[in-house]
Amino acid sequence: MITSQAASQAAEENFPVALRMLPRRYRRHLAAVYGFARSADDMGDEAPVAERLSLLDELEADVARLYRLRPRPRDEVTGASGPRGVPGRGVRGLAPGKAECPPGLTRPRPRDEVTRASGPRGVPGRGVRGLAPGKAECPPGLIEPGGDGPRLAVVAALAPTVAECAIPQQCLLDLIQANRQDQVVTRYQAFGDLLAYCRLSANPVGRMVLHVFGAATPRRAELSDLVCTALQLAEHWQDVAEDLRAGRIYLPAEDLAAFGVTETDLAAASASAPVRALIEFEVRRARELLDQGAPIVGTLRGAARAAVAGYVAGGRAALAAITASGHDVLAGTPKPAKRRIAAELAKAYLSGR
């Protein structure tokens, strides 16, 4: 199943939510969110090139099936006085209907009924995370207005989270679109173009996290976007060499030209002086965005504050690791030490920024 693997993978990147420190109800929802994000990334990065767009289309179709679910009547699930945000209290994005639980969620479905048993890597049934047949019981509080429910395990796992946390459908669609964009766009001319990509690839994750904690407001969403964009940039600057091997360059072309850096320079075993200067510039720009968004921590309390402080801490530690490497991101991927992350977490949590 996707959830445990995706949470483990996410912990290795610059979206560090300290899952073990959070109450179980939050861990479960965060695992489902990260599971979806990792599955979309796997389809866009790991599946055979010729299959990627069709796989992403399949994922989008399954999201559409998920959002055809609706809350059960209140007295069927929580009673008339059920808590806010629990199925039965009007979850956004879930259309009305009165059918039974979605097929495939009440029992294990035969493999060939849900997936192509002989499909290539990245297709359900062949090992890409999250694409095993759905085996969960019907998500509490949800019924479906007709037709199929979600067919992919990673989407089925999201059903309780969508219902209980009012996850906007657009967040999931944006993550899928980011991976579609990766199939056709391999270079970015201007920094603004890269920021537009981050709005699809990174910002939806932070917005979904706010919904998980019941803390979504317009102002927090704006601050979260700044933090998540900075995290995505930090990851890009850590992975310049890896991305180049995959045929992608996220460093804006206008910045490459301004610092006199060529694509050949990025393929070297170690960074030249111009490359180091360019990366120093990009790190500084990412840090400024992160600092602008960091005050979101001070608007939160409890588990939400700890989780979002972890995001900020992970980004600051990653950027510090790049700086500590002398901005040589070609010789290896700079990784922050756990003690640095812990120190940044404490600082962000206590200071509120």
CORVENSUL-V836576 format. One record per residue. N is the residue number from 0. RES is the residue in one letter. PSI is psi in whole degrees, 0 to 359 (* if undefined). Layout:
BEGIN
N|RES|PSI, N|RES|PSI
END
This chain:
BEGIN
0|M|153, 1|I|325, 2|T|309, 3|S|322, 4|Q|318, 5|A|319, 6|A|321, 7|S|316, 8|Q|315, 9|A|326, 10|A|338, 11|E|349, 12|E|191, 13|N|33, 14|F|66, 15|P|87, 16|V|124, 17|A|80, 18|L|320, 19|R|341, 20|M|348, 21|L|154, 22|P|151, 23|R|322, 24|R|326, 25|Y|319, 26|R|318, 27|R|314, 28|H|319, 29|L|322, 30|A|320, 31|A|318, 32|V|311, 33|Y|327, 34|G|316, 35|F|313, 36|A|318, 37|R|322, 38|S|317, 39|A|318, 40|D|319, 41|D|317, 42|M|322, 43|G|339, 44|D|325, 45|E|333, 46|A|158, 47|P|140, 48|V|318, 49|A|343, 50|E|348, 51|R|312, 52|L|322, 53|S|324, 54|L|318, 55|L|325, 56|D|318, 57|E|319, 58|L|317, 59|E|320, 60|A|324, 61|D|326, 62|V|320, 63|A|320, 64|R|319, 65|L|318, 66|Y|3, 67|R|353, 68|L|159, 69|R|161, 70|P|144, 71|R|159, 72|P|145, 73|R|319, 74|D|350, 75|E|339, 76|V|303, 77|T|349, 78|G|166, 79|A|338, 80|S|25, 81|G|154, 82|P|157, 83|R|138, 84|G|355, 85|V|146, 86|P|138, 87|G|353, 88|R|17, 89|G|77, 90|V|129, 91|R|141, 92|G|358, 93|L|113, 94|A|155, 95|P|158, 96|G|168, 97|K|28, 98|A|174, 99|E|181, 100|C|144, 101|P|137, 102|P|141, 103|G|349, 104|L|340, 105|T|345, 106|R|160, 107|P|128, 108|R|148, 109|P|143, 110|R|314, 111|D|353, 112|E|337, 113|V|323, 114|T|167, 115|R|113, 116|A|333, 117|S|18, 118|G|160, 119|P|172, 120|R|134, 121|G|352, 122|V|149, 123|P|132, 124|G|354, 125|R|20, 126|G|348, 127|V|136, 128|R|136, 129|G|358, 130|L|20, 131|A|156, 132|P|144, 133|G|129, 134|K|3, 135|A|158, 136|E|166, 137|C|128, 138|P|133, 139|P|132, 140|G|4, 141|L|137, 142|I|167, 143|E|139, 144|P|12, 145|G|151, 146|G|192, 147|D|149, 148|G|189, 149|P|139, 150|R|337, 151|L|138, 152|A|323, 153|V|328, 154|V|319, 155|A|322, 156|A|338, 157|L|343, 158|A|312, 159|P|325, 160|T|317, 161|V|317, 162|A|313, 163|E|333, 164|C|0, 165|A|49, 166|I|124, 167|P|135, 168|Q|325, 169|Q|329, 170|C|316, 171|L|319, 172|L|324, 173|D|320, 174|L|320, 175|I|316, 176|Q|324, 177|A|319, 178|N|329, 179|R|317, 180|Q|323, 181|D|337, 182|Q|339, 183|V|341, 184|V|117, 185|T|356, 186|R|151, 187|Y|125, 188|Q|314, 189|A|159, 190|F|324, 191|G|325, 192|D|321, 193|L|321, 194|L|323, 195|A|323, 196|Y|317, 197|C|330, 198|R|335, 199|L|320, 200|S|335, 201|A|312, 202|N|325, 203|P|330, 204|V|313, 205|G|321, 206|R|321, 207|M|323, 208|V|319, 209|L|321, 210|H|322, 211|V|321, 212|F|4, 213|G|32, 214|A|17, 215|A|121, 216|T|160, 217|P|317, 218|R|318, 219|R|324, 220|A|319, 221|E|315, 222|L|320, 223|S|320, 224|D|319, 225|L|316, 226|V|313, 227|C|323, 228|T|316, 229|A|320, 230|L|319, 231|Q|318, 232|L|317, 233|A|317, 234|E|319, 235|H|319, 236|W|330, 237|Q|326, 238|D|28, 239|V|312, 240|A|316, 241|E|318, 242|D|321, 243|L|320, 244|R|332, 245|A|2, 246|G|14, 247|R|143, 248|I|117, 249|Y|346, 250|L|124, 251|P|139, 252|A|324, 253|E|329, 254|D|322, 255|L|314, 256|A|319, 257|A|328, 258|F|6, 259|G|35, 260|V|134, 261|T|167, 262|E|329, 263|T|321, 264|D|324, 265|L|343, 266|A|359, 267|A|163, 268|A|334, 269|S|161, 270|A|134, 271|S|173, 272|A|316, 273|P|322, 274|V|316, 275|R|319, 276|A|320, 277|L|314, 278|I|323, 279|E|318, 280|F|315, 281|E|323, 282|V|317, 283|R|320, 284|R|319, 285|A|321, 286|R|323, 287|E|318, 288|L|318, 289|L|317, 290|D|327, 291|Q|325, 292|G|341, 293|A|331, 294|P|350, 295|I|328, 296|V|318, 297|G|347, 298|T|355, 299|L|163, 300|R|159, 301|G|225, 302|A|322, 303|A|318, 304|R|317, 305|A|317, 306|A|311, 307|V|327, 308|A|327, 309|G|322, 310|Y|307, 311|V|317, 312|A|317, 313|G|319, 314|G|316, 315|R|320, 316|A|322, 317|A|315, 318|L|323, 319|A|324, 320|A|322, 321|I|316, 322|T|317, 323|A|336, 324|S|3, 325|G|21, 326|H|24, 327|D|93, 328|V|6, 329|L|330, 330|A|338, 331|G|167, 332|T|115, 333|P|126, 334|K|135, 335|P|148, 336|A|150, 337|K|325, 338|R|328, 339|R|319, 340|I|316, 341|A|319, 342|A|318, 343|E|326, 344|L|312, 345|A|318, 346|K|314, 347|A|319, 348|Y|314, 349|L|323, 350|S|340, 351|G|21, 352|R|*
END
